[in-house]
Amino acid sequence: MASVRLIAPEPRIVPWLGPEVVVQPDQVVEVPDAHADSYTCQPDVWELVGEPKKTTAAPKSRSPKEGD
């Protein structure tokens, strides 16, 4: 999860966070990592305060070659 702060002067309704969720100015909320860019692309409204967690993919298992 990433953390973003509402820096706009007015409260915002944020449906992605749940039905009828209202975020107040200067309030920090957690958003799914996949949605963080949707907030930070609005720099007059949202500020990133907690980086999205980097996920590392599990190493792929090697399948045995035929004939081994």
WOKABEL-V466912 format. One record per pair of residues at least 6 apart in sequence whose C-alpha atoms are under 6 Angstrom apart, sorted by the first residue. I is the first residue (numbers start at 1). GAP is how many residues later the second one is. If there is no record, write none. Layout:
# WOKABEL-V466912
i->[I I]
gap->[GAP GAP]
This chain:
# WOKABEL-V466912
i->[1 1 1 1 1 2 2 2 2 2 2 3 3 3 3 4 4 4 4 4 5 5 5 5 5 6 6 6 6 6 7 7 7 7 8 9 11 11 11 12 12 13 13 14 33 39 40]
gap->[29 30 31 32 51 28 29 31 48 49 50 26 27 46 47 24 25 43 44 45 21 22 23 41 42 19 20 21 39 40 18 19 38 39 37 16 12 13 14 10 11 8 9 7 19 7 6]
